[in-house]
Amino acid sequence: MISNQILQSTIDGLKNITRREFSVLDREGKVVVTTENNMINSSIDGIDLFINSPAENQLVQGYQYFKVSDNGSTEYIVLARGEDEEIYQIGKIATFQIQSLLIAYKERYDRDNFIKNLLLDNLLLVDIYSRAKKLHIENDVKRIVYLIETDIDKELNSVEVVRNAFPTKGRDFVTAVDEKTIILVKELKPEEDKEEIEKFANELYNILSQELKNNILVAIGTAVYDLKNISSSFKEAKMALEVGKIFEEDKNIIKYEQLGIGRLIYQLPNNLCKMFVGEVLDGITMSSFDEETLTTVAKFFENNLNVSETSRQLYIHRNTLVYRLDKLQKMTGLDLRNFDDAIIFKIMLMVSKYMQYRENFKY
């Protein structure tokens, strides 16, 4: 169905051109949109008699009535106020305009529905190509999935905001599979590389942050070259979004290809995670480490195990940092100045963080 906003904009435009009044009714006779204040939120009784009649239009109490049909079924009734020949012609034009919108929206709905089912792996391989051909969607082109997560704002249609901000001209697809996430399936030029893909993600983030005025996360899958593989790019973007929330909290744009070891940890079963953390900590728990120790370790890793640079950035004496590292070694048996021990402890911290995430969100 056409959004009420589009219908209202259409009849407002017609009124500005013709100086005539219009209303659009649904099948139950309720006024959906109107240019007349006295018609707002009103209903017209007996509209079913007109709908069920063979007539395409009729004149009733100073209004011209016109049917807007879809596959032989009346979807809307257009009312144009007046009884003269001119308003009849204007009413026919208004009806044609809304009929054209209905066809366009139906085609877009069919394409959106196809893309949703494609993303969710709900189509057989043979159906993908046959339906794509009917909908005039090319198969062998380069595409990528951008997944946008935003806070829910019932006053805004986030999908329409994305469509308006990035007009797709039929080659890209914007849809949603739930109320929090928007999916943009974007067609890429053959020469577009990773840098340009990330540049577009930054544009997407900046524009939507301003338009939607709330928190935005953008996740990116990998480029695919066949329609059947779009679901893979979508799954990658979903994983990037989830892994990013755990291990890349400071980032607003997350790429699947840059998830690193977090991607591997995310796929580990919970019992294996517990076993690994238990073996590394050997009798102690994460609660044994105070905030000062964890902050020191994080900064030490950030500076590639450089003692001098870490102590400088923490504003502490080098000996103080060495003391803290020695203390941690006594607790865990791991010397973080040793690369292999540092790797083990780093992974243990990431696995612990992942386990906490699973616990908090009842994964």
VOGU-3710 file (C-alpha; in Angstrom, 3 decimals, decimal comma):
1> misnqilqst> 0,000/0,000/0,000  1,034/3,581/-0,635  2,042/5,486/2,490  -0,412/8,171/3,645  2,402/10,690/3,485  2,872/10,074/-0,244  -0,881/10,171/-0,887  -1,241/13,459/0,997  1,681/14,976/-0,879  0,127/13,881/-4,184
11> idglknitrr> -3,306/15,426/-3,624  -1,748/18,562/-2,117  0,239/18,952/-5,317  -2,862/18,400/-7,436  -4,757/21,021/-5,437  -1,942/23,553/-5,887  -2,094/23,042/-9,665  -5,874/22,808/-10,194  -7,276/24,780/-7,199  -9,691/21,900/-6,614
21> efsvldregk> -10,337/19,793/-3,503  -9,533/16,077/-3,303  -9,905/13,216/-0,834  -8,835/9,577/-0,924  -10,922/6,864/0,784  -10,049/3,275/1,669  -12,305/0,281/0,928  -14,274/0,851/4,145  -15,123/4,425/3,216  -12,738/6,034/5,709
31> vvvttennmi> -11,021/9,200/4,517  -7,307/8,369/4,369  -6,039/11,775/3,211  -7,806/14,985/2,157  -7,286/18,627/1,245  -10,547/19,615/2,970  -10,498/20,276/6,712  -14,119/19,181/7,162  -13,302/15,754/5,694  -10,438/14,903/8,077
41> nssidgidlf> -11,046/11,635/10,004  -14,534/11,287/8,505  -16,159/8,277/6,860  -18,655/7,892/4,037  -21,397/5,295/4,424  -22,509/3,007/1,630  -19,210/3,093/-0,241  -19,453/-0,669/-0,768  -22,367/-0,090/-3,175  -20,060/1,911/-5,441
51> inspaenqlv> -17,190/-0,556/-5,037  -19,386/-3,496/-6,001  -20,986/-1,706/-8,949  -19,566/-2,010/-12,494  -19,232/1,793/-12,746  -15,678/3,214/-12,649  -16,947/6,619/-11,523  -20,124/8,353/-10,407  -21,382/11,716/-9,182  -22,802/11,807/-5,624
61> qgyqyfkvsd> -23,827/14,927/-3,700  -21,432/17,293/-5,385  -18,438/14,914/-5,534  -17,029/12,896/-8,404  -16,137/9,373/-7,241  -13,397/7,366/-9,030  -12,096/3,841/-8,393  -8,384/3,051/-8,083  -8,003/-0,670/-8,738  -5,323/-3,335/-8,439
71> ngsteyivla> -5,855/-6,551/-10,411  -9,589/-5,897/-10,599  -9,942/-5,134/-6,886  -10,708/-1,590/-5,717  -7,980/-0,320/-3,373  -8,884/3,371/-3,090  -11,659/5,766/-4,043  -10,717/9,261/-5,174  -13,174/12,073/-4,438  -12,969/15,303/-6,441
81> rgedeeiyqi> -15,330/18,066/-5,326  -17,459/19,577/-8,094  -20,000/18,632/-10,755  -18,651/20,301/-13,903  -16,937/18,637/-16,838  -13,570/20,096/-15,898  -13,526/18,466/-12,433  -14,429/15,164/-14,077  -11,332/15,416/-16,290  -9,160/16,563/-13,356
91> gkiatfqiqs> -10,509/13,682/-11,239  -9,547/11,215/-13,978  -6,029/12,645/-14,012  -5,786/12,409/-10,198  -7,008/8,812/-10,326  -4,449/7,955/-13,011  -1,695/9,478/-10,878  -2,632/7,442/-7,803  -3,108/4,334/-9,954  0,443/4,778/-11,251
101> lliaykeryd> 1,733/5,192/-7,693  -0,063/2,009/-6,665  1,580/0,048/-9,490  5,005/1,472/-8,652  4,611/0,693/-4,956  3,390/-2,802/-5,714  6,431/-3,429/-7,903  8,699/-2,074/-5,178  6,910/-4,240/-2,617  7,435/-7,303/-4,823
111> rdnfiknlll> 11,127/-6,441/-5,179  11,458/-5,780/-1,444  9,758/-9,067/-0,670  12,104/-10,875/-3,052  15,176/-9,295/-1,454  13,943/-10,108/2,079  13,444/-13,762/1,169  16,816/-13,776/-0,549  18,523/-12,386/2,556  16,801/-14,933/4,802
121> dnlllvdiys> 17,565/-17,927/2,534  13,853/-18,569/1,954  14,156/-19,204/-1,796  15,175/-22,235/-3,827  18,016/-21,649/-6,280  15,733/-22,059/-9,300  13,261/-19,538/-7,842  15,975/-16,934/-7,281  16,843/-16,635/-10,948  13,310/-16,950/-12,324
131> rakklhiend> 11,871/-14,310/-9,961  14,849/-12,013/-10,491  14,221/-12,143/-14,232  10,543/-11,248/-13,793  11,445/-8,341/-11,518  14,180/-7,139/-13,912  16,938/-7,633/-11,334  20,340/-8,473/-12,806  22,166/-11,478/-11,439  25,875/-11,278/-12,263
141> vkrivyliet> 26,764/-7,913/-10,768  28,925/-6,979/-7,782  26,906/-6,244/-4,620  27,514/-5,795/-0,901  25,299/-5,654/2,196  25,363/-2,747/4,636  23,504/-3,421/7,887  22,368/-0,349/9,831  21,204/-0,680/13,428  19,423/2,277/14,999
151> didkelnsve> 17,441/3,004/18,130  13,720/2,562/17,548  11,846/5,784/16,885  8,203/5,142/16,056  7,825/8,686/14,770  10,310/8,039/11,989  10,255/5,542/9,136  13,954/4,684/9,129  13,744/2,729/5,870  12,252/5,739/4,069
161> vvrnafptkg> 14,939/7,981/5,569  17,624/5,735/4,051  15,816/5,590/0,708  15,490/9,370/0,572  19,093/9,962/1,671  20,478/7,539/-0,917  18,189/7,404/-3,992  18,754/3,971/-5,484  17,123/4,312/-8,926  16,144/0,634/-8,840
171> rdfvtavdek> 19,658/-0,810/-8,698  20,082/-0,832/-4,909  17,625/-2,203/-2,356  16,674/-0,854/1,058  14,585/-3,044/3,321  14,252/-4,250/6,924  13,814/-7,692/8,433  13,052/-6,392/11,935  12,221/-3,077/13,624  15,808/-2,263/14,645
181> tiilvkelkp> 17,864/-2,996/11,549  17,841/-1,570/8,041  19,503/-3,445/5,197  21,014/-1,762/2,168  21,985/-4,110/-0,656  24,210/-1,886/-2,764  25,367/-2,538/-6,289  29,074/-1,835/-6,757  31,002/-0,874/-9,831  33,616/-3,487/-10,804
191> eedkeeiekf> 36,434/-1,088/-9,941  35,114/-0,123/-6,482  37,607/-1,334/-3,869  37,614/-1,768/-0,095  38,547/1,863/0,468  35,525/3,130/-1,487  33,242/0,623/0,263  34,363/1,975/3,641  34,096/5,579/2,419  30,444/5,011/1,528
201> anelynilsq> 29,863/3,459/4,977  31,198/6,658/6,557  28,849/8,755/4,397  25,991/6,467/5,405  26,834/6,840/9,076  27,251/10,633/8,966  24,028/11,320/7,061  21,852/8,920/9,059  23,225/10,146/12,392  22,031/13,632/11,447
211> elknnilvai> 18,710/12,520/9,959  17,683/10,010/12,633  19,329/11,858/15,536  20,111/8,710/17,516  22,770/6,016/17,860  23,805/4,372/14,606  25,932/1,295/13,941  26,910/0,290/10,409  28,179/-3,220/9,648  29,573/-4,329/6,294
221> gtavydlkni> 29,619/-7,801/4,738  31,883/-8,817/1,858  31,289/-8,200/-1,841  29,515/-10,974/-3,784  29,002/-11,504/-7,500  25,835/-13,595/-7,645  22,325/-13,026/-6,261  22,355/-16,361/-4,451  25,317/-15,178/-2,356  23,686/-11,977/-1,040
231> sssfkeakma> 22,490/-13,927/2,016  26,150/-14,732/2,799  27,074/-11,041/2,775  24,053/-10,357/5,007  25,116/-13,035/7,513  28,631/-11,617/7,551  27,285/-8,127/8,243  25,133/-9,521/11,078  28,142/-11,235/12,596  30,194/-8,041/12,216
241> levgkifeed> 27,491/-6,125/14,076  27,402/-8,580/16,979  31,162/-9,096/17,229  31,678/-5,344/17,004  29,404/-4,783/19,998  31,592/-7,123/22,051  35,137/-6,344/20,967  34,921/-3,014/19,093  32,723/-0,929/21,381  34,397/2,312/20,336
251> kniikyeqlg> 33,631/1,806/16,636  30,497/2,876/14,768  31,471/1,155/11,519  32,481/-2,511/11,584  33,730/-4,553/8,631  33,469/-8,334/8,600  36,913/-8,603/7,016  38,501/-6,715/9,916  37,003/-8,689/12,817  40,217/-10,635/13,370
261> igrliyqlpn> 40,355/-13,085/16,241  37,038/-11,818/17,620  35,306/-13,597/14,746  36,808/-16,931/15,821  35,970/-16,441/19,504  32,366/-15,530/18,615  31,894/-19,012/17,123  33,298/-20,942/20,088  30,873/-23,018/22,205  30,376/-21,834/25,779
271> nlckmfvgev> 31,843/-24,956/27,417  35,084/-24,560/25,452  35,287/-20,891/26,484  34,869/-21,801/30,164  37,482/-24,530/29,922  40,031/-22,218/28,304  39,523/-19,377/30,817  39,697/-21,860/33,704  42,994/-23,293/32,431  44,569/-19,862/32,001
281> ldgitmssfd> 43,450/-18,423/35,338  44,029/-21,692/37,213  41,841/-21,205/40,249  41,291/-17,438/40,194  38,501/-15,487/38,483  38,264/-12,273/36,489  36,995/-10,517/39,623  40,489/-11,026/41,088  41,830/-8,309/38,782  41,207/-4,743/39,904
291> eetlttvakf> 40,416/-1,890/37,507  43,959/-0,515/37,754  45,457/-3,814/36,616  43,073/-4,219/33,682  43,641/-0,608/32,570  47,405/-1,142/32,728  47,183/-4,357/30,701  44,932/-2,730/28,067  47,364/0,165/27,618  50,336/-2,247/27,531
301> fennlnvset> 48,716/-4,210/24,688  47,753/-0,983/22,924  51,437/0,000/22,895  52,630/-3,368/21,576  54,200/-4,455/24,902  56,388/-1,340/25,035  57,131/-0,677/28,724  58,524/2,841/28,286  55,661/4,123/26,125  53,025/2,515/28,323
311> srqlyihrnt> 54,407/4,046/31,533  54,592/7,434/29,796  50,959/7,308/28,670  49,793/6,120/32,100  51,834/8,887/33,802  53,570/6,375/36,062  57,222/5,496/36,667  58,645/2,631/34,633  59,340/0,706/37,834  55,682/1,058/38,854
321> lvyrldklqk> 54,603/-0,553/35,592  57,163/-3,340/36,043  55,826/-3,906/39,565  52,274/-4,250/38,249  53,363/-6,709/35,557  55,297/-8,744/38,117  52,232/-8,816/40,365  50,108/-10,100/37,471  52,730/-12,753/36,723  52,554/-14,027/40,306
331> mtgldlrnfd> 48,764/-14,278/40,034  48,577/-16,011/36,652  52,039/-17,389/35,885  52,042/-15,308/32,696  54,695/-12,686/31,983  53,080/-10,190/29,615  56,518/-8,974/28,497  56,800/-12,348/26,806  54,956/-12,386/23,467  53,504/-15,904/23,819
341> daiifkimlm> 52,235/-15,228/27,357  50,806/-11,883/26,212  48,847/-13,611/23,433  47,396/-16,164/25,855  46,298/-13,469/28,301  44,883/-11,253/25,541  42,772/-14,096/24,168  41,647/-15,018/27,689  40,430/-11,433/28,232  38,519/-11,511/24,930
351> vskymqyren> 36,956/-14,891/25,692  35,906/-13,657/29,152  34,338/-10,582/27,582  32,465/-12,768/25,108  31,183/-15,028/27,907  29,970/-11,981/29,825  28,167/-10,743/26,715  26,437/-14,091/26,264  25,394/-14,058/29,911  24,044/-10,500/29,814
361> fky> 22,009/-11,063/26,651  21,121/-14,690/27,402  22,676/-15,698/24,131
//
